């Protein structure tokens, strides 16, 4: 499918596995230049190797914890330094921590908000 993404530069957070990895793969298959980011450097290397084996394309990896605002700025800066610009940001980072509402402690709410909400806010802002 031609989506007009050839040559576009994309960042996909939470892209070492799952939906993020598959999104990054699809972007690369459409001709986009992609930055993968997630906390685990080894998982990112494996994800990059997987994409390369499927497409023959090298992607940029940036290990980062997007709950930290400075890390979000670093992802953006490294992508711009490497590719020259950014056209697409996919805020995908997150985990599943389903629990009954009554049993969720405040620290778990804060962890989820830091990752899913503030990670997206800081990355988008940067």
Secondary structure, DSSP 8 states (H G I E B T S, - for coil): ---S-TT-EEEEET-SSHHHHHHHHHHHHTT-EEEEEES-HHHHHHHHHHHHHHHS---EEEE--TTSHHHHHHHHHHHHHHHS---EEE----------GGG--HHHHHHHIIIIIIHHHHHHH-
